[in-house]
Amino acid sequence: MTGQTTATPGPAPHRATAPADRHDAAVRVVTGEPGCGRTWFLERAARAFAAGPVVRVRADPAGPAVPGGGLRPLLRALGGTTGRAPAGGSGQALLDALRAGSRPLLVCVDDAHLWDPRSRAALGDAARHLCRTTTAVRLLLTVPGHRPPAPEFAGLTVTRVDPLTRPEAAALLDEVTGGALDGGVRDEIVDAAEGVPALLLALVRRLSPAQVRGDRPPPRPLPGAEVLTDVAGGCLDGLTPGRLDLLLTVAAAARDDEDTAVDRGLVLRAAGQLGQYSAVPLPDLLAAADDEVRFHSELLRRTVYAGAPEERRRAVHLALAGELAQGDPRALLHRAWAGAVRGRELQAVAGDLPSRRLRCAAYARAAELSEDGPRRAEWYTAAAGQALLGGRSHQALRLLDTARTGTAPAVVRGRAALLRGTTVLHDGPVDEAQASLLHATTLLADRSPADAGTAALAACDAAWAAGDPAGCLAALERCGEIEGHDARGGPRADYRLGLRALLEARFEEAAVRLRRVARDPDGSESSGDPEDILRAAAAALMLGDLADARRAGARALAAARTLDTVAAVPRAREYLAYAELRAGRHALARTHAEEGLRAAHRAGQRNTAAHQHAVLALAASIEGETELVAGHVAAALGTARRHGLAQAATLAEWAAARADLGRGRPQEAADRLGPLVRPGARRGHFALWMLAVPCYVEAAVSAGQPEGARGVVEDFARWAVFGADPQAPSQLLRCRALLAPADRADALYRQALDLHDTAGGDFERARTELLHGKWLRRRRRLREARDRLGAALVGFERCGARAWAEQTRGELRAGGAEASGPRSAGAADLAGLTPQQLRIARRVAEGATNREVALSLSVSTRTVDYHLRKVFATLGVRSRLELARLVERAEKTGAHP
């Protein structure tokens, strides 16, 4: 099949994307893993379709597969909608029936793969014909994603119903439990279900009230064989014992490994040892490529393994161990899963395994096999460390809980506290993280100075995220007291001393130290440790050395991937996004933040995700996407307020205010920014509130409240001297111009523009040009104003700042100038629409109703209504007819975006 896209998974109506091509509305093949909601997708589409009748047909898996049998119920149903049932059971009869009605028609065929071959062929032929013609018929078919696609449906557009993301899965559990589910239990279920909605619901249904509240732990294992079999076991019906053995061998070979593709020769040899498998074609539940084999469905792999008898699993693991090369540490791990080795033997080779997941599994299994309490605690702690580095935060916390480190040596307890604090720092209340990390520092100071220093620096990071400068200084002082931690100097010592100097306002010393960290080619970068490289990126950002920050962020990202340190990937993306944002490359910042957000969700780092949402809100506030800004601000603040993230909260509030300012709402912006930048308990993060001062000054002056801005400008002037922001000197002059008397403002604006030439950045320069143009126009210096406003418009358009560009066009029109560019008016207006608005405008221009548009885009009619109102406002049209004419004119000129 071709043209694959992604769509809504299971019962989660808040998440839906769909094909963008206008021909996708005619026929769509919906596929996905068992339990992900293919049938629900059809039901949702049927509920949303109001243009005409809906025909639903579901295959009967228990019925006889007689030739043409699948077509007959569909033809009878179609006859009911058209008033006459077509004769015969051929593809032509089906096509005639589909085209017989004059009204729009939606046909939903669930489990089309269960039809007999003749019926499938007729259905596929009819579907392809519908794709080639203009028709009001909509045809949706579902087929499973755990088997190869049926050849009869080749060439049709595929919509894949993918598993839920972590936030979507958590939201679904909160919805079905009314928010009563304990947060820790919810996280564990989300981890276990791996985004499969049916599995999520099956797991939560099996919880007792005490388990829902978190008073008792959920049942173990989670999920067990019974639950997995209930959800996906039907896909395994009818398999011979030999084929089940082969499937079990593949499942066992991929156990606890992120790479679920395994060596085909290995599994065939191991399955042959079991005595029931003969060399026949592989079951179609497996996919083979390049001498490797894997399951089409990860859920089925888990179901096969969990559902097999314990003695059969042991036999398979022993067979795999026997076929692996001598000295391969995986052989010892397989023997350990079979219960044939001691924990000490496995622990000795755990670090040699090829992936974090396997190392985690080996340390955990070694702990399970050990009867020595302190040793068990040490090995469970080592397993937690591998889980954390591998991006599985919640598993790391569960392993630390299992370790029960009370009887362990102090160094083991200290490392457990370090791991717990690090985990919570990126996914929990940061004051709790800080306390755990300081406790780790105390436990480790005399026994492992290097680990103690790491804990102290992480405690400083926690205090920084909380907006607590005193806490930062206390952690840095504790770090300096640890004997031998950084006695030889080097990047860590420079970072600690430079950060302390910065917090104590000793800017010259801070600049020397931090610059050494940011630019030292033989220090942080040569170590290859992503954490050290990220500190170099942080130092560069504090100094405003954006090129060094981007370089260090890219190095950290590459190192994290090379070393399989998944936990560092979201934070490397975060630093890259901040660097690009401050450099004025908003589109690139958005790309890094979107990738970082996905990585943060996969790694279970909600705090990091909050920072990514804040970056995305800031980027969207420049681009003028009001709805997007609000969504990202809400997501960032939701986590920031629960976990005490003053840094993320400040950035999110700033983004919301900047969006207000871009839309010409200075009073709202001033009201939001005032508490952030003025002295008081509500002032924003100590290292960030200065960044919002230029927006506040502009908002306050525009709202007629200049007096409140004068004091913060002087604070901003002292901060700008440090040089942490390349834009600050020009922004300072712009602020002074806004507050200056008429005889000085013009010169200050011009000086600010001269400094913009040095600092770069289209957006900030365009803002200064816009404000200068406004000032000139209000003094009737119209020719100079038009020149300045025209330059501002070009700058805003270049960086995609649509709302600011529209504000500039309004100023040009008020000054009697033509604000449109060289394109036709229709094309210029269409270029101002978002991609989703443009798709909706084109479908409406073709004559589609709002419900038809909603179905074709897999969104709600409410969403279409909202975007259509925005389209009408942006284009200045009052009817669907005017919209159709404008779209037609733009597309005839060939100048459409």
N, C-alpha and C positions, 0 to 999 in steps of 0.2 A: 504494500500500500504506500501511497505517497501523500505529501502535503500534511504531515503530522503536526498537530497543535496540542495544546494542553487546555484542559477545562476543569470544571468544578469536581472535586472529589466528594463523594458520599454526601451525607446529610449535613452539609455546611453551607447554607445558602448565601453566606457573606462572602464567599470566595468563588469567583467565576471569571474565566477568560475564555475567549473563543476565537475562531479564525477571523482574520481581518478581510480576506478577499471576498468580494461581493458574490462570487459564485458559490461560496461555501454554504450559503443558506439553503440550497436545493437538496443536497444529499450529504449526510455525515455518518461515518461509521464511528461509534463510540466504543472504546475499549479501555481496559484497565485491570488491575489485579483483583482477585476475589475479595469481596468485602469493601471495595472502594466506592461502590454506589452507581454502577451502570444503570440499574433499573430506576434508582432514584432520579438520575439525570433525565430519563425519559418522562417520569412523572412530573418533574418540574417543568419540562418543556411543554407537556400537554396542558398543565395548569395555566401556563403563560400564553398559550395560543388561543386567541379569541377571534381570529379572522374567519374561521370556518370550522367544519367538523374535525374531530380527531378520531382516528382509527388506531386501536391498540391491538396488537397480536403478539402472543407469547407462545413459543414452541413448547410442545409437550414432550419432555425427555423420556417419559414412559411409553409414549405412543409408538406405533409401528412406523418405520421410515419408508412408507410406500412412495413410489414415484409420484411427484406432484402433490403429495400429502401436505406439505408445508404451505403451498399456495392456496389451497381450497378455503381454509378459514379466512384468509386475507381477502380473497375474491368475494366471499359471501359478505364480509364486513363492508367492502367497498361498494357492493351492490346496494347495501342499506343506505349509503350516503348519496348514491346517484339515482336510486330508484330502479336500477336493473342490474342483475348479476351477470357478469360476462360468462360466456360459455367456455369450457375447456380449462386447462391448467397450464397454459404455455406462457412464455415471457411476453408474447404479443398481447395475449388476453390481459395480463397484468398491466401492461403499458396502456392499453385501451381504457382499462378501468381507472387508472390513475389520472388520465387526461379527460375522462368523461364529464366530470363536474365543471361548472363554470366558476364556482367559488374557490377560494384558497382551501387547501386540505393539508392536514398533518397526519402522516402515517408513522407509527412507532412500532418497530419490530424488535422485540426483546429476544436475546439468545438466538440470533439468526443462524449461528453455526450449527444448531441442532436440527435444522431443516435437512431434508434429504438432498442429495447432490443436484437432482434435476430442479428442485424448487430454488435452491441457492443460486444456481446458474441463471434461472429466469429472473430472480430478484436482482442479481448483479447486473444483468443486461439492461433491465428496466432502469436501474439507478444510473448507469452510465449514460443512457439516453436522456434522462432528466437533466443531467449535468450539462449536456450539449445544447439544450434548448431553454428558451425563456418560459417559465412555468410558475404557477402559483402553488404547486405541490411542494411540500417539504417532507423529506423521507429521512428518518433516523433509524439506524440499525445498531444493535449492540452485539459485540463478540468478545470473548474472553481475552485477557492479556497474558494468561499463563501458558498459552499454546501459540504456535505459529499462526499467522492470519490465514483465513480461508482464501484459496486462490481465486474463487469466484468473485471476491470483492476487491481484487487488485485494481489499483489505479484510482480508488475513491479516497476522498479526503478523510483523514483519521483524526478524531479528537480523543486524546488520552485523558482519562479520569485518574489523576495522580493522587498519591497519598497526601494527607494534610501536612502542612508545616507544623512545627511545634506550637507556635501561638494559636493556630487554628484548632489544633487538637485540644489544647488547654481550654480554649473558648467553648468548644463543643461540650467538654466535660462539665464546665461551669454551667452551661445552659441546661443540660439534662439533669443536673443535680441541684439546680437552683442556687449555686454558689456554696453549697454545704460541704463539698469535698475538700478535705484537708490538703493544703498546698503541697506538702511533701508526698502524700499518696498520689495526688494528681500528677506530679512530675514523674513519679515512678511508673505510673500507667502510661503516660505519654511516651516515655522511653521504651517501654515494653511493646507497645502497639505499633511503633514505627509508622505512625500516620494512617493506619488502616481504620476507617471509621467503624466498620462492623466489629473489629476486634476491640476498639476502645469501648464501645457500648457493651459488648459481652463481658469485658473485664469489670466495668463499673457495676453492672447488674449483679455480679456475684459477690459484691462487698456487703458485709453486715453493717448495720448502723454504726457500730463502734469502729469499724474499719473506715467507714466514710468520714467519721469525725477525726480519725488519726489516733484514737485511743488504743487501737490494736493494729499490728502490722497487717498488710494485705496477705492473702494466701500465697504460699511459695510452692513451686516456682510460678513466676508471673510472666507470661501466661503458661498454664499447664497444658498437657496434651489434650485434655477434654475440651478446653476452650478453643484451642487451635483447630481441633477436629470439627467442632461445631461450626466454625466459621468457614473453613476451607477443605475439610475432609472429603466432601463430595466430589472434589476434583480428582481424587485418587481412586475412585470406584472402578472395579473391573481390571485392575492391574494384576499380573501374575506374580507369584513369590519371587521369581528371578528378577523381574523388572523392579519390584519394590526393593530388593537387595541393592540393585544398581543405584536407584534413587537415594537410598540410605547411605551408600558409600560416598556419593557426591556430596550429600548433605553433611556427612561427618568430616570429609576432607576440607570443607569450607567453614567448619565450626569456629566461631569467635574470630574470624578473619574478615577484614573489610573488603578484601579481594575475593569475591565468591566464585571466580573462575578458577578451576583446578585442572591439573594435568590429566588429560584424557587417558593416556596409557596407564598412569598410576591407578586410577579408579577402576579401569577395566581389569587390570591384573589383580587388584585387591578383591573386586567382586567375584572374579573367577575362583579365588581361594575359598569362597563361601559355599561353593558347590551347587548353587541353583541358577546361576546366570550363564547363559550361553551367548555366543557372539551373534546377536541379532541387531537390527537397527535400533538406535537409541530411542527411548520413549519420547514422544513429542512434547513432554513437559520440560525437556532439556534442550538447550541450544549449544551447538558445537561450532567452534571457529578456531583456526590456528592451533590445532592440537590441544585445545582447552575445551572444557565443558562446564556449563553452569545451568541453573534453573532459570526459566523465563520469569518466575515469580519467587521473590525472597520469602514471602509468606508461606508458599508451598514448601520451600526448603525447610523452614522451621517446623512446619506441620509434620513433614515426613520424619524428621529427626525426633521430635518430641513424642510422636505417636508410636515409634518402634519399641518393642520390648527391650528392657534394660540389657538382657543377656545378648540380644542381637546387636545392640549398639556397641557393647564391649567387643564382640567378635569382629565387628567392622573396624573399630579403632586398632585392634591388634593386627588385622590384615593390612591396614594402611601402614602401620609402623613397620611391619615386615617387608614392605615393598619400597620403603624410603631408603635412600643411600645411607651407608654406615657413617655415623658421626653427624647426621642431620638432626638438629635439636628438635625438629618437629616429630621425629619418631618417638623421642622420650615423652613429649607432650601427649601423643596419642596413647602411649602405654599408660601414662598417668590417668587419662580419661577412662581407661579400662581398669584402673585400680591395680596396675601391675608394677608400680615403682614407688619409692619413698619420696617424701616431700623434699628432703635435702638434695636428692639427685636432680630433681626437676629444677629446684631453685638455682642450682649451680649453672644451668645452661639457659635459664630464662632470659638473661640479657642478650643472648646470641640469636634469639628468634627474630624474624625479618620485619615484624610490624609491631606497633604499640599495642594493638588489640591482642595479639598472640602473647606478647610479654605480660600484659595484664592478666590474661587467662592463666598463664603459667605460674605467675607468683600467687594468684588466688588459689589455684589448684594445689600448689605446694603447701599453702597455709591450711587448706582443708585436710590435707593428708598428714599434717604435723600434730603431735599431741603436746608439744612444748608451748606453753602459753606465751611467753615473751617472743619466741621465734614466730609463732603464728601472727602476733601483732606486727612484728617487723615485716613479714612477707605480705600481709594484707596492706600495710602502709606502702610498700613498694608497688603493689598492684594499683593502689589508688594514685600513686604518682604517674604511672603509665597511663591510666585512664584520663587523668587531668591533662597531661601533655597531648593525648590523643583526641582531646575535644569532647570528652564525655564527663561533664562536670557532675551530674547527678549520680552517675555510677561511682565516681570518686568518693562522694560523700557517703554513699551506702557502704562502700568498702571500709572507709574510716570508722563508720559506726560499728561494723562487724569486727574491726580490729580490737576494740576494747583495750585500749593501750594502758589502762591503769597499772597493770603488773609489769609493763615493759620498762626497759631502761629509759633514763631521761632523754637520751639522744633520739630514741625512737618516738617518744611522746612529743619531743620538740619538732621532729620532722612531720609528724601527723598534724600538729598545730599549724605548722607552716603551710602544709597542703590545704588544710581546711580554710585557713585565712585567705590563701590565694584564690581558692575556689569561690568563696563568698565575696571577695573583692570584685569579681566579675559577674557574680550572680547572686546578690543578696545585699542586706543592709551593710553599708561600708563601716559603720561604727562597730558592728560585730566583727567584721573582718579585721579592723585595726586592733581590737582587743586580742583576738586570736594570734595575730602576727607578733604583737609585743610579748605575749606569753611565750611564743616560740623563741623569740630573741633571748629571753631569760633562760629558758631550758637549754639552748644551744650555745650560749656565749662561751662557756669554758670547754665544751666538748667538740663543737664543730663551728669555728669562727666564720668560715665561709658561708655556711647555711644561716648562721645568726645574722650576718650582714645582709644577706638576701632578704631575710624576714624583716629587718629594720627598714630597708629601703622600700619594701612592699607596704609596710605600715605607713610610711611617708606618702606613698601613692594613695592609700586609703584616705588619709587625712586631706590630701589635695582634692580628691574627688568630692569630699564632704564640704570643702570650702573652709577648712580649719587650719590657718597658717601656724597657730601655736602648736597644734598637733604635729604638723610637718616638722617644725623645728625640734620638737622633743624627740621625734623618731630619728632625725638626722644626728642629734646629739648622742642618742643611744648607740647609733651605728658607729660613731667616732670613738666610743668608749670600748668597743669590742677589740680586744688585743689581737693583733695579727690579721685583722680583716682586710685592711687596705694599707698596711704600714709601708709597703713599697711604692705607694702612689699608684699612678695609672688611671685609666678612665673612670673607674668606680670612685676613687678618692676625689678626682676632679669634679665628677658629677655631684657628689655629696657636698663638697665645699663650695662649689659654684652655686648650687641651689640654695644653700644656707645663706650665702652672700646676697643672693637675689631677694630672698625673703626678708633680710635685714636691711634692704635698700642700699647695699654696698655695690652699686651697679658696675663700677669699673672692674673690681675683682671678679664679680659674677661673670662679666663678659669674657674675661681672659680664661677662666676655668671652663666655662661651658663651651666656648669656641674650640678649646682643645679637645673636648669630648666629641663635638659635632664633626670635627675635621681630622681627627687622629686616624690615619690609615693603618697604623701598627697597633692600635689598641682595641677598641670595641669591635671593629669590623673583622679583624683578623681572627678573633676568638671564634667566630662563626655561631655564637650563641644568639638566637633571635632576641632574647631579653636584653642583652647588652647593646645590640644594634638598635633596638627600640629606644633605649635611653639616649643614644646618640641622636635619634630623630626628635626626641622630646627636647633635648638641649638645643637643637637647631631651631625648633619652633619657638622656644623661649627667647631666642636671640633675633628671631625674624629672618634667619637664613633659610629661606624657603627652598632654594636649590639643594642645599645640604639635607634639609628635611625630606625632600622627595627622594633623594639618592639613598638615604639611610632607610626610609620606609620601604623602598623597592628591594634593598638588600635584605631587610628583615623578612619580607614576604618570600623571597627566594630561599633564604635559609630555613624558614619554617617548613616550606614544602620539601626541601631536600632532606631535612632531619625528621620528617613526619611529625612535626610539632604543630598539630592542627590548632591547638589553643592559641597560638600566636598569630594565626592568619587574620582573624577579625580585627585585632588591635593594630596590625600592620596596615590594614586597609583604613582603619580609623585615622592613623597619622597621615597617610597619603591623602585622604579626603580633606583633612584640616589644612594640609599644606596647599593643596590645589585651590581650596576655597579662599584662603587668604591671598593667594596669588592672583585671584580673579578668574580662574579657569573653572567656572561653575559647572559646566557640563561634565568635565572630567571628575570633579569632586563628587558629583552625583553618581557617576559610574562606580567610583571606588566605594562610596557609601552603600549603594545598592548591593554590590557584591559582598561588602563587609557585613551588611545586615543579614543576608542569607547565611553567611558563614557563622555569624554570632548565634543565630537561631539553631543551626546544626550543632554548634558546640555548647549550647545551653548557657550562653553568656548574656543574660538579659540586661545587665548594666552596660555592657559594650553595645548591645543593640539600641539602648536608649541614646547613647552618643551618636550612633549612626542615624537614628531618626532625627536628632537635632541638626546634624549636618544636612540631611535631606530637606528639613524644613527651611534651613537657611538658603539652600540652593533654590527651592521652590519659591521662596519669598522674593528672590531676584527675578525669577521667570514669570511671576505673577499668577501662579496656579493656586488660587485661594483655597479651594477644597483640599488640595494636596497638602498645603501648609498646615491647615487645621488638623488633618489626620495625623501628620507626623508630629506636630506639637503635642497633641493629645497622647500619642503613644510614648513620646519622650517623657512628658510630665507624669504620666501614669506610673512609670517605673521610678523616675527620679524622686517623686514625693514619697513613695513607699520605701525606697532604699537609701534616702538621704544623699542624693547625687546633686549637690549644688551646682557643679560644673555643667552637667547636662541641662538642668533646669534653667540656668541663666541663658544658655545658648538658645533653648527652645522659646523662652519668653522674648528674647531679642528677635528671633525669626518672626514670631507673631506680630510684633510691633513694626518690623520692617515691612511686612506684608500690608499692614494698615497704612503705612506711609506711602507705599507704592500705589495704593488705591486712592490716594488723596484724602485720607482720614487722619490728619495730624493730631487731632485732639485725642482720639483713641490710642494712637501711638505714644503720645506724651504721657497719658494716664498709665499705660502699661510700663513704660521705661523709667518714669520718675523714681519709683521705689528702688529700681535696680541700680541706678547710678548716683542717687543722692545718699548722703550719710544716713545711717540708721540700721535697725535690725533686719530690714528687708533688702538691704543692698545685695547685689549679686555677687557671684564668686570673686574672690579677691584678685585673681589673675585675669579675669575676663570682663569685669564690668566696664573697664575703660574702652573696650572694643565697641560698646553700645553708645558711648557718649556722643559721637557725631550724629547718630540717628536721633538721639534725644534732643540735641540742640536744634536740629532742623525741625523736629516735630513741635517743640515748645515755641520756637519763633513763629512758625506757620500758624500755630494755634493762638497767637497773640499773648504768649506767656514767657517773654524772654528773660525776665528776672530770675526765674528758677534755674536757668541754664548757665548763668555767669560763673557761679562758684565751681561747677564741675569742669568748666573749660580750663580753669587754672590748674586743677588736678590733672587734667588731660595733658596740659602743656608739660608738667613735670615728668609725666610718664613717657611722653613722646621722645624726650631726650635720650632715653635708654636705647631706643632703636629696635624694640621688639616687633614693631609692625612697620613695614616699609611705607604703608599708606598714611601713617600717623602725622608726619609733618605737613603734608598737603591737606589732610582732614582738619588739622588744627587751624590752618589759615582760613579754610572754608568756614569753620565755626566762628572764628573772629570776624570774618566778613559778615556773617549773618547777624552778629550782635553789634557791628560797628556803625557809627553815624554815616550818613550818605557821602560825606566828603572823603571817607577812608575805605569804604566797602569795595569800590571798583578796583582799587589797587590791590587789595588783599585777595580778591577773586583771581586776579591775573597772576599774582605770585603763587597762589595755590595751583593754578594750571601749569605754571612752569615746573613746579615740583612733581606734578603728576607725570610729566614727560620723563622724569628720572625714575620714578617708582614703577611706572607701567600700570596696567589694569584698566580695561575699558570701562568697567562699571563705575568705579569711584570717580574717574575723570568725567564720565558722562553726567554723574550726579552734580558735580561742581559746575559743569557747563549749563545744566538745567537750572540750577539755582541762580547762576549769574544771568542767564537769559531771562528768567522771571524778573530779577531785579532791574535789568535794563528795560524790559517791556513796560514795567510799572512807572518808569521814568520817561516813557515815550521815546526812548532811543531805539526805535523799531528796527532799523537796518542792522545795528549791532546785535540786537536781541535775536533777529532771525538767523544771523550767522551762528551765534552761540547755540541757539536751540536746534538748528539744523545739524550741527556737529554732535550735540547730545543725542539726537534721534539716531544718527548713524551708530554711535557708540552703544546705545541700548539695543538696537537691532542686532549688532554684531555679537553681543553676548547673550541674546535671547531674553532680555528683560522686557517682556511684552507690556506689563502694566505700566512700567516707567515710560516706555515708548509711547503708549497711549496718552499718558499725562503730558508728555512733551508735545504730541500732536495737538492736544487741546490748547496748549500755550501758543503754538504756531498759528492755529486758527484764530485765537483771540487777538493775535497781532496782525491778522489779515493775510497770513501766508498760506500757501497750499502745502499741506502736510504729507500728501501721498508721494510715493517714490515713482520711479520710471515704469513700474508695472501698471497694468490696468487696475481700476478700482476694485473690481471683483476679485482679482487674484490677490491684491494686497490684503483685502479683508479676509479671504480664505487663509492666507498665510498666518493670520493672527489667531486661528483656531488651534486648539490642542489636537493631537492625532485622533483621540476618541471623538471629539466634537466634529472633526472633519468627516469621519466615517458616518456618524449619525446624520450630518447635513446631506451627504451624498445619497444616503438611502431614502431620506425624506424627500429629497428632490426627485428621486425616481418614482415617488408615489406611494412608498411604504407607510403603513400606519405605525404609530408608536409601539404597538404590541408586536407587529412584524419586525420592527427594528430590534426590539428587545430580544425576540427569539433568535434572530440572526446573529446577534452579538453576545448571546447568553448573559444578558444583564436584566435587571428588573425594569418594568415600565416606569417606575418612579425615577430610576437613574436616567432613562431616556428623556423623561419630562424635564428633569433638572438641566441636563446638558443642552436640550433644545432651547430652553429659555436663555441660557448663556449664549448660544449660537445667534438667536434673534437679537440679543442685546449687542453682541460684538459686531454683527453685520449691519445692524440698523434696519432690519426688515421687520414687517408686521404680519406677514402671512406666509403660509407654506408656498403659495404661488410666487411671491417675491423671492423667496429663498431658491426655488427651482430655477427661476430666471437668472439669478446671480450665479449659481453654480454652473448653469449651462453656458453663460457668457464667459466665465473664467476658463472652462474646459475647452470651449471652441477656440479661444485665443492660444491655447497650448501653454499658458503661463501658470496653470494651477500648480500648487506646491506638491 
